[in-house]
Amino acid sequence: AQSVTQLGSHVSVSEGALVLLRCNYSSSVPPYLFWYVQYPNQGLQLLLKYTSAATLVKGINGFEAEFKKSETSFHLTKPSAHMSDAAEYFCAVRGSGAGSYQLTFGKGTKLSVIP
Amino acid sequence: EPEVTQTPSHQVTQMGQEVILRCVPISNHLYFYWYRQILGQKVEFLVSFYNNEISEKSEIFDDQFSVERPDGSNFTLKIRSTKLEDSAMYFCASSEAKTSTEAFFGQGTRLTVV
């Protein structure tokens, strides 16, 4: 069984400031981890994914995330926020083994960027 | 760029009515999913579909729900007798293969049951 906890349902940052969105997971098997972004009135777009290769994963739009097994975390960061980053961000987990292909999502974090 | 498309974007229906939500997965994908998100809650897995049959389903996916691939391109979710608590955003997704690490999501259908 897997679960995801995203700390903070709403995060506000100033334009140019560091973005840090937190995600902790639990999984009974080695996990695959994902960050998805949802812009208003759009679907879920994959930002980046961890699939047991490098623990520091780089994604689109300057985002990256680091898998830390000891902390069961997969926090999303971006050094400098842009106005266009305002969206809702979802962390998700699935098992890496056979027979567990469904994604388990967190509740999402809405990111606001203040000019 | 190939994308998953869902229709309609918003559907309003009366309680007790049947609704069909439609999805066109990416053309060479073989594995299909439905997820839903009740307002303010998590995105939840409903069902996955492969080789013309259900592969996995969650506890939410009870007898009022069914899925079908009626032709080579569409993938549908039917809710037989809608309840107020079925109001949610429904997302369709597809992936190339069962073991693909990435699922591609559509933009969602917002279902409102009144």
Interface residues (C-beta under 8 A of the other chain):
Chain A: Y32 F34 Y36 N41 Q42 G43 L44 Q45 L46 K49 T51 F90 A92 A98 Y101 Q102 L103 T104 F105 G106 K107 G108
Chain B: V4 Q6 S9 Y31 Y33 Y35 Q41 K42 V43 E44 F45 S48 S55 E56 S58 F91 A93 S95 K98 T99 T101 E102 A103 F104 F105 G106 Q107 G108
